[in-house]
Amino acid sequence: MMSYPKTGNEVFVSFSLSNTMFSGLGKGTITREEVSADYLKDLFQKYGVMVSAKPEQRKLLERVNTIYDLGLDIPETLKIIQLNTDGIMVSLDDSDVPKYQEITGEWEQRTGFELEEDLIKMICQKDVNNYVEVPFEGDPKIKGGVLVRGIAPAGAFNVNNNACVVARAVKDCLAYGVPVEQTIMECNKLLDFQLIAKAGSKYGDALHEVDGELQVVQKVNRVYATDDHRMGTLYKMHLSTGNPVKIAGLPSRCVVDNDNHLSIEVVDRDWYIRLAKRYVRDFLGIKPPKRNTRRVNKVKRELTALLEG
């Protein structure tokens, strides 16, 4: 909490990154508190704060700017997309480019730092750690566990080869508008559909349900989604309780293929399509439709009545 002499002319302002009402460039952000109009004005003049607002906040921002004479030159179209300690990403119309260049140029001159600039055509992001960035030239830049496969930028100890076809389908859908069904149905490389199922050090045997019976398998297995009703999912045996625990992230029906003898025809492509669509909805902020529990319960009651009758 910052302290300053009270003048009786305080205004309550939110400096919240999640709301992105006011965002500081180069000097971090200030938490929610009461600050004086003079203090705000001095802060903006000293540290070159760039200002952005959500549509519902813009009127409030303009009112505060006018009433307290802050002297902020708010770009009409500026929106902050990402902001962290080493960079900022904004979107704006061509009409506001000169104003943007004036702000960044003044900041460079005052601080002695040089800003590197990259122009991008489109970005689709779930959050700052998961996004697809499409430049005007070159391949899309991807970040996040859903999208990155193979050796991650963090290093060779971070390798993820799970369902590579799903990651590619999500990327191509978000970056180029290719339906996920097209990418997955056209892929005939079996290993692109593999899921790595690990039991982990806190667990004992890994178990695969086949024909209703649990069979011991390796602790690390290469599995694939299948529509074979004889096959179930994989479990791991808890060392303390002795109870089987479902291995997360696997379909309800799996086939184990550690020797690479499986045919691509056994793979249930629909499961991968559903998974890819779920990831795309997450990136686009689309919530799945709510289940009509009243209707489901009514059907259950009717079926129960028929069975009992």
C-alpha positions as CSV (number, residue, x, y, z in Angstrom):
1,M,0.0,0.0,0.0
2,M,1.5,3.3,-1.0
3,S,1.2,6.3,1.4
4,Y,0.8,9.9,0.4
5,P,-0.8,13.1,1.9
6,K,-4.6,12.9,1.7
7,T,-6.1,15.9,-0.1
8,G,-9.7,15.0,0.0
9,N,-9.7,14.7,-3.8
10,E,-9.1,10.9,-4.0
11,V,-10.4,8.6,-6.6
12,F,-10.8,4.8,-6.4
13,V,-9.1,3.1,-9.3
14,S,-8.4,-0.5,-10.2
15,F,-5.0,-1.4,-11.5
16,S,-5.8,-5.0,-12.2
17,L,-4.1,-7.1,-14.9
18,S,-7.1,-9.4,-15.1
19,N,-9.4,-6.4,-15.9
20,T,-6.6,-4.5,-17.8
21,M,-8.1,-1.2,-17.0
22,F,-4.8,0.5,-16.3
23,S,-1.5,-1.3,-17.2
24,G,2.0,0.0,-16.5
25,L,4.7,-0.4,-19.0
26,G,8.2,-1.0,-17.5
27,K,7.3,-0.3,-13.9
28,G,4.9,-3.1,-13.0
29,T,1.4,-2.6,-11.8
30,I,-0.3,-1.1,-8.8
31,T,-2.9,-3.0,-6.8
32,R,-6.4,-1.9,-6.1
33,E,-6.4,1.2,-3.7
34,E,-7.3,4.8,-3.3
35,V,-4.9,7.2,-5.0
36,S,-5.0,11.0,-5.5
37,A,-5.5,12.4,-9.0
38,D,-2.2,14.3,-8.7
39,Y,-0.4,11.1,-7.8
40,L,-1.9,9.4,-10.9
41,K,-1.0,12.2,-13.2
42,D,2.6,12.2,-11.8
43,L,2.8,8.5,-12.3
44,F,1.7,8.6,-15.9
45,Q,4.1,11.4,-16.7
46,K,7.1,9.8,-15.1
47,Y,6.7,6.2,-16.2
48,G,4.9,6.4,-19.5
49,V,2.0,4.2,-18.6
50,M,-0.1,2.9,-21.5
51,V,-3.8,2.8,-20.9
52,S,-6.3,0.3,-22.1
53,A,-9.9,-0.4,-21.1
54,K,-12.5,-3.0,-21.7
55,P,-15.6,-1.7,-23.5
56,E,-17.6,-1.6,-20.3
57,Q,-14.8,0.3,-18.5
58,R,-14.0,2.9,-21.2
59,K,-16.8,5.3,-20.2
60,L,-15.6,5.2,-16.6
61,L,-12.0,5.7,-17.7
62,E,-12.9,8.7,-19.8
63,R,-15.0,10.2,-17.0
64,V,-12.1,9.8,-14.5
65,N,-9.8,11.3,-17.1
66,T,-12.1,14.4,-17.5
67,I,-13.2,15.0,-13.9
68,Y,-9.7,14.8,-12.5
69,D,-7.9,16.4,-15.4
70,L,-5.4,13.5,-15.8
71,G,-4.4,14.5,-19.3
72,L,-4.3,11.0,-20.6
73,D,-4.3,10.6,-24.4
74,I,-6.2,7.4,-24.7
75,P,-5.9,5.7,-28.1
76,E,-9.4,5.0,-29.4
77,T,-8.6,1.5,-30.7
78,L,-5.8,0.3,-28.4
79,K,-6.4,-3.0,-26.7
80,I,-3.8,-4.9,-24.6
81,I,-3.7,-8.5,-25.6
82,Q,-0.7,-9.7,-23.4
83,L,1.4,-8.0,-20.8
84,N,4.3,-9.4,-18.8
85,T,7.7,-8.3,-17.5
86,D,9.5,-8.4,-20.8
87,G,7.0,-7.5,-23.4
88,I,3.6,-6.2,-24.3
89,M,1.2,-7.1,-27.2
90,V,-1.4,-4.7,-28.3
91,S,-3.9,-4.5,-31.2
92,L,-4.9,-1.1,-32.8
93,D,-6.2,0.3,-36.0
94,D,-4.0,1.9,-38.6
95,S,-5.4,5.3,-37.6
96,D,-3.7,5.0,-34.2
97,V,-0.3,3.8,-35.4
98,P,1.3,7.3,-35.3
99,K,0.1,7.7,-31.7
100,Y,1.5,4.3,-30.8
101,Q,4.8,5.1,-32.4
102,E,4.9,8.4,-30.5
103,I,4.3,6.6,-27.2
104,T,6.9,3.9,-27.7
105,G,9.5,6.4,-29.1
106,E,9.2,8.6,-26.1
107,W,9.5,5.6,-23.8
108,E,12.7,4.5,-25.6
109,Q,14.2,7.9,-25.4
110,R,13.4,8.4,-21.7
111,T,14.5,4.9,-20.5
112,G,17.4,4.2,-22.9
113,F,15.9,0.8,-23.8
114,E,15.2,-0.3,-27.3
115,L,11.8,-2.0,-28.1
116,E,11.8,-4.8,-30.7
117,E,8.6,-5.0,-32.7
118,D,7.0,-7.9,-34.4
119,L,3.9,-7.6,-36.5
120,I,1.4,-10.5,-36.4
121,K,-1.7,-11.2,-38.4
122,M,-3.7,-13.0,-35.8
123,I,-3.5,-14.5,-32.3
124,C,-5.9,-16.9,-30.7
125,Q,-5.1,-17.5,-27.0
126,K,-6.6,-19.4,-24.1
127,D,-4.3,-17.4,-21.7
128,V,-0.8,-16.0,-21.8
129,N,0.7,-19.5,-21.6
130,N,-1.5,-21.1,-24.3
131,Y,-1.8,-19.4,-27.7
132,V,-1.4,-19.7,-31.5
133,E,0.3,-16.6,-33.0
134,V,0.2,-16.2,-36.8
135,P,2.7,-13.8,-38.3
136,F,2.4,-12.1,-41.7
137,E,5.4,-14.3,-42.9
138,G,6.6,-17.7,-41.7
139,D,5.0,-20.4,-39.6
140,P,2.7,-19.9,-36.6
141,K,4.2,-19.6,-33.2
142,I,2.6,-21.9,-30.6
143,K,2.8,-22.1,-26.9
144,G,1.2,-24.4,-24.3
145,G,0.8,-28.0,-23.4
146,V,-2.1,-28.6,-25.7
147,L,-0.2,-27.4,-28.8
148,V,3.5,-28.2,-28.2
149,R,4.6,-31.7,-29.1
150,G,8.1,-33.4,-29.2
151,I,10.9,-31.6,-27.3
152,A,9.5,-28.5,-25.6
153,P,11.4,-25.2,-25.7
154,A,12.1,-25.7,-22.0
155,G,14.5,-28.5,-22.9
156,A,15.0,-32.2,-23.7
157,F,13.7,-33.3,-20.4
158,N,10.2,-32.0,-21.4
159,V,9.1,-34.3,-24.1
160,N,5.4,-34.8,-25.0
161,N,4.5,-37.1,-27.8
162,N,0.9,-37.7,-26.7
163,A,-1.7,-37.5,-29.4
164,C,0.4,-35.4,-31.8
165,V,-2.4,-35.5,-34.3
166,V,-4.7,-33.6,-31.9
167,A,-2.2,-30.9,-31.3
168,R,-1.7,-30.5,-35.1
169,A,-5.5,-30.5,-35.6
170,V,-6.0,-27.7,-33.0
171,K,-3.2,-25.6,-34.4
172,D,-4.4,-25.9,-38.0
173,C,-8.0,-25.2,-37.0
174,L,-7.1,-22.0,-35.0
175,A,-4.4,-20.7,-37.4
176,Y,-5.8,-21.7,-40.8
177,G,-9.5,-22.6,-40.2
178,V,-8.9,-26.3,-41.2
179,P,-11.7,-28.5,-39.6
180,V,-10.2,-30.8,-37.0
181,E,-12.0,-33.7,-38.6
182,Q,-10.0,-33.2,-41.8
183,T,-6.6,-33.3,-40.1
184,I,-7.4,-36.3,-38.0
185,M,-9.2,-38.3,-40.8
186,E,-6.4,-37.7,-43.3
187,C,-3.6,-38.8,-40.8
188,N,-2.5,-42.4,-41.3
189,K,0.6,-42.3,-39.1
190,L,-0.2,-44.6,-36.2
191,L,2.3,-43.1,-33.7
192,D,0.6,-39.7,-34.1
193,F,-2.4,-41.2,-32.3
194,Q,-0.4,-42.7,-29.4
195,L,-1.1,-41.9,-25.7
196,I,1.6,-42.5,-23.2
197,A,0.1,-44.1,-20.0
198,K,2.4,-44.0,-17.0
199,A,1.7,-45.5,-13.6
200,G,4.2,-43.3,-11.7
201,S,6.5,-43.9,-8.8
202,K,3.8,-43.7,-6.1
203,Y,1.9,-46.6,-7.7
204,G,2.6,-50.2,-8.2
205,D,1.4,-52.3,-11.2
206,A,-0.4,-50.8,-14.2
207,L,-3.6,-52.7,-15.1
208,H,-5.6,-52.9,-18.3
209,E,-9.2,-53.9,-18.3
210,V,-9.9,-56.5,-20.9
211,D,-13.3,-58.4,-21.1
212,G,-14.1,-57.0,-17.6
213,E,-10.9,-58.4,-16.1
214,L,-7.8,-56.4,-14.9
215,Q,-4.6,-57.6,-16.5
216,V,-1.1,-56.5,-15.4
217,V,0.8,-54.5,-18.1
218,Q,4.0,-52.4,-18.1
219,K,4.2,-49.3,-15.9
220,V,4.7,-47.2,-19.0
221,N,2.5,-48.1,-22.0
222,R,1.7,-46.9,-25.5
223,V,-2.1,-47.0,-25.9
224,Y,-4.7,-45.9,-28.4
225,A,-8.3,-45.1,-28.3
226,T,-10.5,-47.9,-29.7
227,D,-14.1,-48.6,-30.2
228,D,-13.6,-52.3,-29.3
229,H,-16.1,-52.9,-26.5
230,R,-14.0,-55.7,-25.1
231,M,-11.3,-53.2,-24.1
232,G,-11.5,-50.9,-21.1
233,T,-9.2,-48.2,-19.8
234,L,-6.0,-48.4,-17.8
235,Y,-5.5,-48.3,-14.0
236,K,-2.6,-48.0,-11.6
237,M,-2.5,-49.7,-8.2
238,H,-2.1,-47.4,-5.3
239,L,0.8,-48.6,-3.0
240,S,-0.8,-47.4,0.2
241,T,-4.5,-48.4,-0.3
242,G,-4.1,-51.2,-2.7
243,N,-6.9,-49.8,-4.8
244,P,-6.8,-49.3,-8.5
245,V,-6.9,-45.7,-9.7
246,K,-7.8,-44.7,-13.2
247,I,-4.9,-43.2,-15.2
248,A,-6.0,-39.7,-16.1
249,G,-6.4,-38.5,-19.7
250,L,-7.2,-41.8,-21.3
251,P,-10.3,-42.9,-23.1
252,S,-12.8,-45.3,-21.6
253,R,-11.7,-47.9,-24.2
254,C,-8.0,-48.4,-24.9
255,V,-5.8,-50.9,-26.7
256,V,-2.2,-51.4,-25.6
257,D,0.4,-51.7,-28.3
258,N,4.0,-51.6,-26.9
259,D,5.4,-53.7,-29.8
260,N,4.1,-51.5,-32.7
261,H,2.0,-54.3,-34.1
262,L,-1.3,-52.4,-34.2
263,S,-3.2,-51.5,-37.4
264,I,-4.4,-47.9,-37.9
265,E,-7.9,-49.3,-38.6
266,V,-8.3,-50.2,-34.8
267,V,-8.0,-46.5,-33.8
268,D,-11.2,-44.7,-32.8
269,R,-10.6,-41.5,-34.7
270,D,-13.9,-40.0,-33.3
271,W,-12.4,-39.9,-29.8
272,Y,-9.5,-37.8,-31.0
273,I,-11.9,-35.5,-33.0
274,R,-13.9,-34.9,-29.8
275,L,-10.8,-34.1,-27.8
276,A,-9.5,-31.7,-30.5
277,K,-12.9,-29.9,-30.6
278,R,-12.9,-29.6,-26.8
279,Y,-9.5,-27.9,-26.9
280,V,-10.6,-25.6,-29.7
281,R,-13.7,-24.5,-27.7
282,D,-11.4,-23.8,-24.7
283,F,-9.2,-21.5,-26.9
284,L,-12.3,-19.7,-28.3
285,G,-13.9,-19.4,-24.9
286,I,-16.9,-21.4,-25.9
287,K,-18.5,-23.2,-22.9
288,P,-20.0,-26.6,-23.6
289,P,-23.8,-26.7,-23.6
290,K,-25.3,-27.4,-20.2
291,R,-26.8,-30.8,-19.6
292,N,-30.6,-30.8,-19.2
293,T,-30.6,-32.6,-15.9
294,R,-34.4,-32.3,-15.5
295,R,-34.9,-34.0,-18.8
296,V,-32.4,-36.8,-17.9
297,N,-34.0,-37.4,-14.5
298,K,-37.4,-37.5,-16.1
299,V,-36.2,-40.2,-18.6
300,K,-34.6,-42.1,-15.7
301,R,-37.9,-42.1,-13.8
302,E,-39.9,-43.2,-16.8
303,L,-37.4,-46.1,-17.5
304,T,-37.5,-47.2,-13.8
305,A,-41.3,-47.2,-13.9
306,L,-41.3,-49.4,-17.0
307,L,-38.8,-51.8,-15.4
308,E,-40.8,-52.0,-12.2
309,G,-44.1,-52.3,-13.9
